[in-house]
Amino acid sequence: MIRMYKGTLIAVKNMEESKKFYQDILGIKMIGDFGANVQLDGGLFLQTIETWSSFINDKEVYLKSNAVELYFEVSDIDEFYRKLQMANIEYVHELLEHNWGQRVVRFYDPNHHIIEVAEDISMVAKRFFNKGMTVEQVAERMDVPVDYVKDCLAHGTPHGKESI
């Protein structure tokens, strides 16, 4: 029986470049640096591509698969996007708004793993509510239950999820 999910491990070509990216661009703190393996806050682990390959019986590691992403939320997407524009980033797409109202940008880390940074979902509900929409209208616009919107307005991100 699996007891608890501990995090996500991603293979990286250049550990120093990757550590700098995750610390400088996303503001993620390093918890432990063990050379070929680095533990970052929030359950993210970086592993050198060479050691990862050896762990999986020397199978080839493919980067830029576009099959998975690391997902983050920020309370101020505009501020984050301005910071991102000052960095040398390869975008999957620049800032856009999904049909439920959440604004998001997707880009690649130095190893071509997709990173999504989205507006904190509670901020989406608050933005619509502050523009004069009722709770019911916000729920309809976001395609979520009314109780979810009420939770967003009262407590921030629902269900104890944290934002960066």
CNS distance restraints for C-alpha pairs under 8 A (distance, minus, plus):
assign (resid   6 and name CA) (resid  43 and name CA) 6.10 0.50 0.50
assign (resid   7 and name CA) (resid  42 and name CA) 7.49 0.50 0.50
assign (resid   7 and name CA) (resid  43 and name CA) 4.09 0.50 0.50
assign (resid   7 and name CA) (resid  44 and name CA) 5.56 0.50 0.50
assign (resid   7 and name CA) (resid  45 and name CA) 7.16 0.50 0.50
assign (resid   8 and name CA) (resid  43 and name CA) 6.21 0.50 0.50
assign (resid   8 and name CA) (resid  44 and name CA) 5.05 0.50 0.50
assign (resid   8 and name CA) (resid  45 and name CA) 5.97 0.50 0.50
assign (resid   9 and name CA) (resid  44 and name CA) 6.03 0.50 0.50
assign (resid   9 and name CA) (resid  45 and name CA) 4.44 0.50 0.50
assign (resid   9 and name CA) (resid  46 and name CA) 5.69 0.50 0.50
assign (resid   9 and name CA) (resid  47 and name CA) 6.77 0.50 0.50
assign (resid  10 and name CA) (resid  44 and name CA) 7.86 0.50 0.50
assign (resid  10 and name CA) (resid  45 and name CA) 6.32 0.50 0.50
assign (resid  10 and name CA) (resid  46 and name CA) 5.23 0.50 0.50
assign (resid  10 and name CA) (resid  47 and name CA) 6.11 0.50 0.50
assign (resid  11 and name CA) (resid  46 and name CA) 6.00 0.50 0.50
assign (resid  11 and name CA) (resid  47 and name CA) 4.85 0.50 0.50
assign (resid  11 and name CA) (resid  48 and name CA) 5.50 0.50 0.50
assign (resid  11 and name CA) (resid  49 and name CA) 4.85 0.50 0.50
assign (resid  11 and name CA) (resid  52 and name CA) 6.37 0.50 0.50
assign (resid  11 and name CA) (resid 111 and name CA) 7.98 0.50 0.50
assign (resid  12 and name CA) (resid  18 and name CA) 6.90 0.50 0.50
assign (resid  12 and name CA) (resid  46 and name CA) 6.51 0.50 0.50
assign (resid  12 and name CA) (resid  47 and name CA) 5.99 0.50 0.50
assign (resid  12 and name CA) (resid  48 and name CA) 4.99 0.50 0.50
assign (resid  12 and name CA) (resid  49 and name CA) 5.17 0.50 0.50
assign (resid  12 and name CA) (resid 111 and name CA) 5.83 0.50 0.50
assign (resid  13 and name CA) (resid  48 and name CA) 6.00 0.50 0.50
assign (resid  13 and name CA) (resid  49 and name CA) 5.47 0.50 0.50
assign (resid  13 and name CA) (resid  50 and name CA) 7.98 0.50 0.50
assign (resid  13 and name CA) (resid 111 and name CA) 6.52 0.50 0.50
assign (resid  14 and name CA) (resid  18 and name CA) 6.16 0.50 0.50
assign (resid  14 and name CA) (resid  48 and name CA) 7.12 0.50 0.50
assign (resid  15 and name CA) (resid  19 and name CA) 6.04 0.50 0.50
assign (resid  15 and name CA) (resid  36 and name CA) 7.47 0.50 0.50
assign (resid  15 and name CA) (resid  46 and name CA) 7.54 0.50 0.50
assign (resid  15 and name CA) (resid  47 and name CA) 7.69 0.50 0.50
assign (resid  15 and name CA) (resid  48 and name CA) 6.38 0.50 0.50
assign (resid  16 and name CA) (resid  20 and name CA) 6.20 0.50 0.50
assign (resid  17 and name CA) (resid  21 and name CA) 6.18 0.50 0.50
assign (resid  17 and name CA) (resid 110 and name CA) 7.26 0.50 0.50
assign (resid  18 and name CA) (resid  22 and name CA) 6.25 0.50 0.50
assign (resid  18 and name CA) (resid  46 and name CA) 7.95 0.50 0.50
assign (resid  18 and name CA) (resid 109 and name CA) 7.63 0.50 0.50
assign (resid  18 and name CA) (resid 110 and name CA) 6.42 0.50 0.50
assign (resid  18 and name CA) (resid 111 and name CA) 7.81 0.50 0.50
assign (resid  19 and name CA) (resid  23 and name CA) 6.07 0.50 0.50
assign (resid  19 and name CA) (resid  30 and name CA) 7.95 0.50 0.50
assign (resid  20 and name CA) (resid  24 and name CA) 5.67 0.50 0.50
assign (resid  20 and name CA) (resid  25 and name CA) 7.89 0.50 0.50
assign (resid  21 and name CA) (resid  25 and name CA) 5.43 0.50 0.50
assign (resid  21 and name CA) (resid  26 and name CA) 7.24 0.50 0.50
assign (resid  21 and name CA) (resid 109 and name CA) 7.22 0.50 0.50
assign (resid  21 and name CA) (resid 110 and name CA) 7.48 0.50 0.50
assign (resid  22 and name CA) (resid  26 and name CA) 5.19 0.50 0.50
assign (resid  22 and name CA) (resid  27 and name CA) 6.36 0.50 0.50
assign (resid  22 and name CA) (resid  28 and name CA) 5.71 0.50 0.50
assign (resid  23 and name CA) (resid  27 and name CA) 4.57 0.50 0.50
assign (resid  23 and name CA) (resid  28 and name CA) 4.82 0.50 0.50
assign (resid  23 and name CA) (resid  29 and name CA) 6.03 0.50 0.50
assign (resid  23 and name CA) (resid  30 and name CA) 7.50 0.50 0.50
assign (resid  24 and name CA) (resid  28 and name CA) 7.77 0.50 0.50
assign (resid  25 and name CA) (resid  83 and name CA) 7.83 0.50 0.50
assign (resid  25 and name CA) (resid  84 and name CA) 7.03 0.50 0.50
assign (resid  25 and name CA) (resid  87 and name CA) 7.96 0.50 0.50
assign (resid  26 and name CA) (resid 164 and name CA) 7.66 0.50 0.50
assign (resid  27 and name CA) (resid 164 and name CA) 7.64 0.50 0.50
assign (resid  28 and name CA) (resid  40 and name CA) 6.52 0.50 0.50
assign (resid  28 and name CA) (resid  41 and name CA) 6.04 0.50 0.50
assign (resid  29 and name CA) (resid  40 and name CA) 5.74 0.50 0.50
assign (resid  29 and name CA) (resid  41 and name CA) 5.41 0.50 0.50
assign (resid  30 and name CA) (resid  38 and name CA) 7.32 0.50 0.50
assign (resid  30 and name CA) (resid  39 and name CA) 6.10 0.50 0.50
assign (resid  30 and name CA) (resid  40 and name CA) 4.36 0.50 0.50
assign (resid  30 and name CA) (resid  41 and name CA) 6.08 0.50 0.50
assign (resid  31 and name CA) (resid  38 and name CA) 7.68 0.50 0.50
assign (resid  31 and name CA) (resid  39 and name CA) 5.41 0.50 0.50
assign (resid  31 and name CA) (resid  40 and name CA) 5.21 0.50 0.50
assign (resid  31 and name CA) (resid  41 and name CA) 6.02 0.50 0.50
assign (resid  32 and name CA) (resid  38 and name CA) 5.65 0.50 0.50
assign (resid  32 and name CA) (resid  39 and name CA) 4.98 0.50 0.50
assign (resid  32 and name CA) (resid  40 and name CA) 6.97 0.50 0.50
assign (resid  33 and name CA) (resid  37 and name CA) 6.46 0.50 0.50
assign (resid  33 and name CA) (resid  38 and name CA) 4.54 0.50 0.50
assign (resid  33 and name CA) (resid  39 and name CA) 6.47 0.50 0.50
assign (resid  34 and name CA) (resid  38 and name CA) 5.72 0.50 0.50
assign (resid  36 and name CA) (resid  46 and name CA) 7.98 0.50 0.50
assign (resid  36 and name CA) (resid  47 and name CA) 5.67 0.50 0.50
assign (resid  36 and name CA) (resid  48 and name CA) 5.24 0.50 0.50
assign (resid  36 and name CA) (resid  51 and name CA) 6.95 0.50 0.50
assign (resid  37 and name CA) (resid  45 and name CA) 6.98 0.50 0.50
assign (resid  37 and name CA) (resid  46 and name CA) 5.59 0.50 0.50
assign (resid  37 and name CA) (resid  47 and name CA) 4.55 0.50 0.50
assign (resid  37 and name CA) (resid  48 and name CA) 6.65 0.50 0.50
assign (resid  38 and name CA) (resid  45 and name CA) 5.62 0.50 0.50
assign (resid  38 and name CA) (resid  46 and name CA) 5.07 0.50 0.50
assign (resid  38 and name CA) (resid  47 and name CA) 6.59 0.50 0.50
assign (resid  39 and name CA) (resid  43 and name CA) 7.26 0.50 0.50
assign (resid  39 and name CA) (resid  44 and name CA) 6.18 0.50 0.50
assign (resid  39 and name CA) (resid  45 and name CA) 4.60 0.50 0.50
assign (resid  39 and name CA) (resid  46 and name CA) 6.54 0.50 0.50
assign (resid  40 and name CA) (resid  44 and name CA) 5.16 0.50 0.50
assign (resid  40 and name CA) (resid  45 and name CA) 5.87 0.50 0.50
assign (resid  40 and name CA) (resid  46 and name CA) 7.80 0.50 0.50
assign (resid  47 and name CA) (resid  51 and name CA) 6.92 0.50 0.50
assign (resid  47 and name CA) (resid  52 and name CA) 6.22 0.50 0.50
assign (resid  48 and name CA) (resid  52 and name CA) 6.15 0.50 0.50
assign (resid  49 and name CA) (resid  53 and name CA) 6.01 0.50 0.50
assign (resid  49 and name CA) (resid  61 and name CA) 7.20 0.50 0.50
assign (resid  50 and name CA) (resid  54 and name CA) 6.38 0.50 0.50
assign (resid  51 and name CA) (resid  55 and name CA) 6.24 0.50 0.50
assign (resid  52 and name CA) (resid  56 and name CA) 6.52 0.50 0.50
assign (resid  53 and name CA) (resid  57 and name CA) 6.52 0.50 0.50
assign (resid  53 and name CA) (resid  58 and name CA) 4.71 0.50 0.50
assign (resid  53 and name CA) (resid  59 and name CA) 5.64 0.50 0.50
assign (resid  53 and name CA) (resid  60 and name CA) 6.48 0.50 0.50
assign (resid  53 and name CA) (resid  61 and name CA) 6.44 0.50 0.50
assign (resid  54 and name CA) (resid  58 and name CA) 4.63 0.50 0.50
assign (resid  54 and name CA) (resid  59 and name CA) 7.49 0.50 0.50
assign (resid  63 and name CA) (resid 111 and name CA) 6.52 0.50 0.50
assign (resid  63 and name CA) (resid 112 and name CA) 6.00 0.50 0.50
assign (resid  63 and name CA) (resid 113 and name CA) 6.96 0.50 0.50
assign (resid  64 and name CA) (resid 111 and name CA) 7.25 0.50 0.50
assign (resid  64 and name CA) (resid 112 and name CA) 4.61 0.50 0.50
assign (resid  64 and name CA) (resid 113 and name CA) 5.90 0.50 0.50
assign (resid  64 and name CA) (resid 114 and name CA) 7.75 0.50 0.50
assign (resid  65 and name CA) (resid 112 and name CA) 7.95 0.50 0.50
assign (resid  65 and name CA) (resid 113 and name CA) 7.72 0.50 0.50
assign (resid  66 and name CA) (resid 113 and name CA) 7.36 0.50 0.50
assign (resid  66 and name CA) (resid 114 and name CA) 6.69 0.50 0.50
assign (resid  68 and name CA) (resid 113 and name CA) 7.56 0.50 0.50
assign (resid  68 and name CA) (resid 114 and name CA) 6.77 0.50 0.50
assign (resid  69 and name CA) (resid 113 and name CA) 6.51 0.50 0.50
assign (resid  69 and name CA) (resid 114 and name CA) 4.61 0.50 0.50
assign (resid  69 and name CA) (resid 115 and name CA) 5.47 0.50 0.50
assign (resid  69 and name CA) (resid 116 and name CA) 6.60 0.50 0.50
assign (resid  70 and name CA) (resid 113 and name CA) 7.72 0.50 0.50
assign (resid  70 and name CA) (resid 114 and name CA) 6.36 0.50 0.50
assign (resid  70 and name CA) (resid 115 and name CA) 4.94 0.50 0.50
assign (resid  70 and name CA) (resid 116 and name CA) 6.09 0.50 0.50
assign (resid  71 and name CA) (resid 115 and name CA) 6.17 0.50 0.50
assign (resid  71 and name CA) (resid 116 and name CA) 4.84 0.50 0.50
assign (resid  71 and name CA) (resid 117 and name CA) 6.11 0.50 0.50
assign (resid  71 and name CA) (resid 118 and name CA) 7.73 0.50 0.50
assign (resid  72 and name CA) (resid 115 and name CA) 7.76 0.50 0.50
assign (resid  72 and name CA) (resid 116 and name CA) 6.07 0.50 0.50
assign (resid  72 and name CA) (resid 117 and name CA) 4.77 0.50 0.50
assign (resid  72 and name CA) (resid 118 and name CA) 6.28 0.50 0.50
assign (resid  72 and name CA) (resid 163 and name CA) 6.64 0.50 0.50
assign (resid  72 and name CA) (resid 164 and name CA) 6.54 0.50 0.50
assign (resid  73 and name CA) (resid 117 and name CA) 5.36 0.50 0.50
assign (resid  73 and name CA) (resid 118 and name CA) 4.69 0.50 0.50
assign (resid  73 and name CA) (resid 119 and name CA) 5.46 0.50 0.50
assign (resid  73 and name CA) (resid 120 and name CA) 4.89 0.50 0.50
assign (resid  73 and name CA) (resid 121 and name CA) 7.78 0.50 0.50
assign (resid  73 and name CA) (resid 162 and name CA) 7.90 0.50 0.50
assign (resid  73 and name CA) (resid 163 and name CA) 4.84 0.50 0.50
assign (resid  73 and name CA) (resid 164 and name CA) 5.79 0.50 0.50
assign (resid  74 and name CA) (resid  80 and name CA) 7.49 0.50 0.50
assign (resid  74 and name CA) (resid 117 and name CA) 6.93 0.50 0.50
assign (resid  74 and name CA) (resid 118 and name CA) 6.26 0.50 0.50
assign (resid  74 and name CA) (resid 119 and name CA) 5.29 0.50 0.50
assign (resid  74 and name CA) (resid 120 and name CA) 5.22 0.50 0.50
assign (resid  74 and name CA) (resid 163 and name CA) 5.43 0.50 0.50
assign (resid  74 and name CA) (resid 164 and name CA) 5.19 0.50 0.50
assign (resid  75 and name CA) (resid 119 and name CA) 5.96 0.50 0.50
assign (resid  75 and name CA) (resid 120 and name CA) 5.16 0.50 0.50
assign (resid  75 and name CA) (resid 123 and name CA) 6.53 0.50 0.50
assign (resid  75 and name CA) (resid 163 and name CA) 7.08 0.50 0.50
assign (resid  75 and name CA) (resid 164 and name CA) 7.70 0.50 0.50
assign (resid  76 and name CA) (resid  80 and name CA) 6.45 0.50 0.50
assign (resid  76 and name CA) (resid 119 and name CA) 6.62 0.50 0.50
assign (resid  76 and name CA) (resid 120 and name CA) 7.84 0.50 0.50
assign (resid  77 and name CA) (resid  81 and name CA) 5.97 0.50 0.50
assign (resid  77 and name CA) (resid 103 and name CA) 7.28 0.50 0.50
assign (resid  77 and name CA) (resid 104 and name CA) 7.56 0.50 0.50
assign (resid  77 and name CA) (resid 117 and name CA) 7.86 0.50 0.50
assign (resid  77 and name CA) (resid 118 and name CA) 6.66 0.50 0.50
assign (resid  77 and name CA) (resid 119 and name CA) 5.20 0.50 0.50
assign (resid  78 and name CA) (resid  82 and name CA) 6.26 0.50 0.50
assign (resid  79 and name CA) (resid  83 and name CA) 6.42 0.50 0.50
assign (resid  80 and name CA) (resid  84 and name CA) 6.15 0.50 0.50
assign (resid  81 and name CA) (resid  85 and name CA) 6.14 0.50 0.50
assign (resid  81 and name CA) (resid  95 and name CA) 7.36 0.50 0.50
assign (resid  81 and name CA) (resid 105 and name CA) 7.71 0.50 0.50
assign (resid  82 and name CA) (resid  86 and name CA) 6.78 0.50 0.50
assign (resid  83 and name CA) (resid  87 and name CA) 7.04 0.50 0.50
assign (resid  84 and name CA) (resid  89 and name CA) 7.24 0.50 0.50
assign (resid  85 and name CA) (resid  89 and name CA) 7.50 0.50 0.50
assign (resid  89 and name CA) (resid 107 and name CA) 6.87 0.50 0.50
assign (resid  89 and name CA) (resid 108 and name CA) 7.05 0.50 0.50
assign (resid  89 and name CA) (resid 109 and name CA) 7.75 0.50 0.50
assign (resid  90 and name CA) (resid 107 and name CA) 5.78 0.50 0.50
assign (resid  90 and name CA) (resid 108 and name CA) 5.71 0.50 0.50
assign (resid  90 and name CA) (resid 109 and name CA) 7.93 0.50 0.50
assign (resid  91 and name CA) (resid 105 and name CA) 7.97 0.50 0.50
assign (resid  91 and name CA) (resid 106 and name CA) 6.13 0.50 0.50
assign (resid  91 and name CA) (resid 107 and name CA) 4.02 0.50 0.50
assign (resid  91 and name CA) (resid 108 and name CA) 6.18 0.50 0.50
assign (resid  92 and name CA) (resid 105 and name CA) 7.91 0.50 0.50
assign (resid  92 and name CA) (resid 106 and name CA) 5.19 0.50 0.50
assign (resid  92 and name CA) (resid 107 and name CA) 4.69 0.50 0.50
assign (resid  92 and name CA) (resid 108 and name CA) 6.72 0.50 0.50
assign (resid  92 and name CA) (resid 114 and name CA) 7.56 0.50 0.50
assign (resid  93 and name CA) (resid 105 and name CA) 6.19 0.50 0.50
assign (resid  93 and name CA) (resid 106 and name CA) 5.49 0.50 0.50
assign (resid  93 and name CA) (resid 107 and name CA) 6.62 0.50 0.50
assign (resid  94 and name CA) (resid 104 and name CA) 7.95 0.50 0.50
assign (resid  94 and name CA) (resid 105 and name CA) 5.22 0.50 0.50
assign (resid  94 and name CA) (resid 106 and name CA) 6.62 0.50 0.50
assign (resid  94 and name CA) (resid 107 and name CA) 7.80 0.50 0.50
assign (resid  95 and name CA) (resid 103 and name CA) 6.68 0.50 0.50
assign (resid  95 and name CA) (resid 104 and name CA) 5.43 0.50 0.50
assign (resid  95 and name CA) (resid 105 and name CA) 4.44 0.50 0.50
assign (resid  95 and name CA) (resid 106 and name CA) 7.66 0.50 0.50
assign (resid  96 and name CA) (resid 103 and name CA) 5.49 0.50 0.50
assign (resid  96 and name CA) (resid 104 and name CA) 5.56 0.50 0.50
assign (resid  96 and name CA) (resid 105 and name CA) 6.47 0.50 0.50
assign (resid  97 and name CA) (resid 101 and name CA) 5.76 0.50 0.50
assign (resid  97 and name CA) (resid 102 and name CA) 5.57 0.50 0.50
assign (resid  97 and name CA) (resid 103 and name CA) 4.17 0.50 0.50
assign (resid  97 and name CA) (resid 104 and name CA) 6.25 0.50 0.50
assign (resid  98 and name CA) (resid 102 and name CA) 5.47 0.50 0.50
assign (resid  98 and name CA) (resid 103 and name CA) 6.23 0.50 0.50
assign (resid  98 and name CA) (resid 104 and name CA) 7.50 0.50 0.50
assign (resid  99 and name CA) (resid 142 and name CA) 7.78 0.50 0.50
assign (resid 100 and name CA) (resid 141 and name CA) 6.07 0.50 0.50
assign (resid 100 and name CA) (resid 142 and name CA) 4.24 0.50 0.50
assign (resid 100 and name CA) (resid 143 and name CA) 6.46 0.50 0.50
assign (resid 101 and name CA) (resid 124 and name CA) 6.40 0.50 0.50
assign (resid 101 and name CA) (resid 141 and name CA) 7.49 0.50 0.50
assign (resid 101 and name CA) (resid 142 and name CA) 6.34 0.50 0.50
assign (resid 102 and name CA) (resid 118 and name CA) 6.87 0.50 0.50
assign (resid 102 and name CA) (resid 119 and name CA) 5.92 0.50 0.50
assign (resid 102 and name CA) (resid 120 and name CA) 7.85 0.50 0.50
assign (resid 102 and name CA) (resid 121 and name CA) 6.57 0.50 0.50
assign (resid 102 and name CA) (resid 124 and name CA) 5.82 0.50 0.50
assign (resid 103 and name CA) (resid 118 and name CA) 5.78 0.50 0.50
assign (resid 103 and name CA) (resid 119 and name CA) 5.44 0.50 0.50
assign (resid 104 and name CA) (resid 116 and name CA) 6.90 0.50 0.50
assign (resid 104 and name CA) (resid 117 and name CA) 5.76 0.50 0.50
assign (resid 104 and name CA) (resid 118 and name CA) 4.12 0.50 0.50
assign (resid 104 and name CA) (resid 119 and name CA) 6.23 0.50 0.50
assign (resid 105 and name CA) (resid 116 and name CA) 5.87 0.50 0.50
assign (resid 105 and name CA) (resid 117 and name CA) 5.58 0.50 0.50
assign (resid 105 and name CA) (resid 118 and name CA) 6.42 0.50 0.50
assign (resid 106 and name CA) (resid 114 and name CA) 6.64 0.50 0.50
assign (resid 106 and name CA) (resid 115 and name CA) 5.54 0.50 0.50
assign (resid 106 and name CA) (resid 116 and name CA) 4.42 0.50 0.50
assign (resid 106 and name CA) (resid 117 and name CA) 6.44 0.50 0.50
assign (resid 107 and name CA) (resid 114 and name CA) 5.67 0.50 0.50
assign (resid 107 and name CA) (resid 115 and name CA) 5.35 0.50 0.50
assign (resid 107 and name CA) (resid 116 and name CA) 6.66 0.50 0.50
assign (resid 108 and name CA) (resid 112 and name CA) 4.74 0.50 0.50
assign (resid 108 and name CA) (resid 113 and name CA) 5.35 0.50 0.50
assign (resid 108 and name CA) (resid 114 and name CA) 4.64 0.50 0.50
assign (resid 108 and name CA) (resid 115 and name CA) 5.79 0.50 0.50
assign (resid 109 and name CA) (resid 113 and name CA) 5.43 0.50 0.50
assign (resid 109 and name CA) (resid 114 and name CA) 6.50 0.50 0.50
assign (resid 109 and name CA) (resid 115 and name CA) 6.65 0.50 0.50
assign (resid 119 and name CA) (resid 123 and name CA) 6.68 0.50 0.50
assign (resid 119 and name CA) (resid 124 and name CA) 6.95 0.50 0.50
assign (resid 120 and name CA) (resid 124 and name CA) 6.79 0.50 0.50
assign (resid 120 and name CA) (resid 157 and name CA) 6.94 0.50 0.50
assign (resid 120 and name CA) (resid 163 and name CA) 6.63 0.50 0.50
assign (resid 121 and name CA) (resid 125 and name CA) 6.66 0.50 0.50
assign (resid 121 and name CA) (resid 152 and name CA) 7.66 0.50 0.50
assign (resid 121 and name CA) (resid 157 and name CA) 6.41 0.50 0.50
assign (resid 122 and name CA) (resid 126 and name CA) 6.20 0.50 0.50
assign (resid 122 and name CA) (resid 149 and name CA) 7.74 0.50 0.50
assign (resid 122 and name CA) (resid 152 and name CA) 4.62 0.50 0.50
assign (resid 122 and name CA) (resid 153 and name CA) 6.68 0.50 0.50
assign (resid 122 and name CA) (resid 156 and name CA) 5.16 0.50 0.50
assign (resid 122 and name CA) (resid 157 and name CA) 5.01 0.50 0.50
assign (resid 122 and name CA) (resid 158 and name CA) 7.42 0.50 0.50
assign (resid 123 and name CA) (resid 127 and name CA) 5.89 0.50 0.50
assign (resid 123 and name CA) (resid 152 and name CA) 7.85 0.50 0.50
assign (resid 123 and name CA) (resid 156 and name CA) 7.60 0.50 0.50
assign (resid 124 and name CA) (resid 128 and name CA) 6.35 0.50 0.50
assign (resid 125 and name CA) (resid 129 and name CA) 6.08 0.50 0.50
assign (resid 125 and name CA) (resid 138 and name CA) 6.37 0.50 0.50
assign (resid 125 and name CA) (resid 142 and name CA) 7.76 0.50 0.50
assign (resid 125 and name CA) (resid 149 and name CA) 6.28 0.50 0.50
assign (resid 125 and name CA) (resid 152 and name CA) 6.59 0.50 0.50
assign (resid 125 and name CA) (resid 153 and name CA) 6.85 0.50 0.50
assign (resid 126 and name CA) (resid 130 and name CA) 5.83 0.50 0.50
assign (resid 126 and name CA) (resid 152 and name CA) 7.53 0.50 0.50
assign (resid 126 and name CA) (resid 153 and name CA) 6.09 0.50 0.50
assign (resid 127 and name CA) (resid 131 and name CA) 6.32 0.50 0.50
assign (resid 128 and name CA) (resid 132 and name CA) 6.90 0.50 0.50
assign (resid 128 and name CA) (resid 133 and name CA) 5.88 0.50 0.50
assign (resid 128 and name CA) (resid 138 and name CA) 6.17 0.50 0.50
assign (resid 129 and name CA) (resid 133 and name CA) 4.81 0.50 0.50
assign (resid 129 and name CA) (resid 134 and name CA) 6.24 0.50 0.50
assign (resid 129 and name CA) (resid 135 and name CA) 6.79 0.50 0.50
assign (resid 129 and name CA) (resid 138 and name CA) 6.57 0.50 0.50
assign (resid 133 and name CA) (resid 137 and name CA) 5.67 0.50 0.50
assign (resid 133 and name CA) (resid 138 and name CA) 6.08 0.50 0.50
assign (resid 134 and name CA) (resid 138 and name CA) 6.17 0.50 0.50
assign (resid 135 and name CA) (resid 139 and name CA) 6.17 0.50 0.50
assign (resid 135 and name CA) (resid 146 and name CA) 6.55 0.50 0.50
assign (resid 135 and name CA) (resid 149 and name CA) 6.59 0.50 0.50
assign (resid 135 and name CA) (resid 150 and name CA) 7.01 0.50 0.50
assign (resid 136 and name CA) (resid 140 and name CA) 6.23 0.50 0.50
assign (resid 136 and name CA) (resid 146 and name CA) 5.96 0.50 0.50
assign (resid 137 and name CA) (resid 141 and name CA) 6.03 0.50 0.50
assign (resid 138 and name CA) (resid 142 and name CA) 6.00 0.50 0.50
assign (resid 138 and name CA) (resid 149 and name CA) 7.10 0.50 0.50
assign (resid 139 and name CA) (resid 143 and name CA) 5.65 0.50 0.50
assign (resid 139 and name CA) (resid 144 and name CA) 5.08 0.50 0.50
assign (resid 139 and name CA) (resid 145 and name CA) 5.75 0.50 0.50
assign (resid 139 and name CA) (resid 146 and name CA) 5.24 0.50 0.50
assign (resid 139 and name CA) (resid 148 and name CA) 7.79 0.50 0.50
assign (resid 139 and name CA) (resid 149 and name CA) 6.04 0.50 0.50
assign (resid 140 and name CA) (resid 144 and name CA) 6.64 0.50 0.50
assign (resid 140 and name CA) (resid 145 and name CA) 7.90 0.50 0.50
assign (resid 144 and name CA) (resid 148 and name CA) 6.50 0.50 0.50
assign (resid 144 and name CA) (resid 149 and name CA) 7.28 0.50 0.50
assign (resid 145 and name CA) (resid 149 and name CA) 6.77 0.50 0.50
assign (resid 146 and name CA) (resid 150 and name CA) 6.26 0.50 0.50
assign (resid 147 and name CA) (resid 151 and name CA) 6.10 0.50 0.50
assign (resid 148 and name CA) (resid 152 and name CA) 6.26 0.50 0.50
assign (resid 148 and name CA) (resid 158 and name CA) 7.04 0.50 0.50
assign (resid 149 and name CA) (resid 153 and name CA) 6.19 0.50 0.50
assign (resid 150 and name CA) (resid 154 and name CA) 6.05 0.50 0.50
assign (resid 151 and name CA) (resid 155 and name CA) 5.64 0.50 0.50
assign (resid 151 and name CA) (resid 156 and name CA) 6.87 0.50 0.50
assign (resid 151 and name CA) (resid 157 and name CA) 7.69 0.50 0.50
assign (resid 151 and name CA) (resid 158 and name CA) 5.93 0.50 0.50
assign (resid 152 and name CA) (resid 156 and name CA) 4.54 0.50 0.50
assign (resid 152 and name CA) (resid 157 and name CA) 5.54 0.50 0.50
assign (resid 152 and name CA) (resid 158 and name CA) 5.74 0.50 0.50
assign (resid 157 and name CA) (resid 161 and name CA) 5.97 0.50 0.50
assign (resid 157 and name CA) (resid 162 and name CA) 6.96 0.50 0.50
assign (resid 157 and name CA) (resid 163 and name CA) 7.92 0.50 0.50
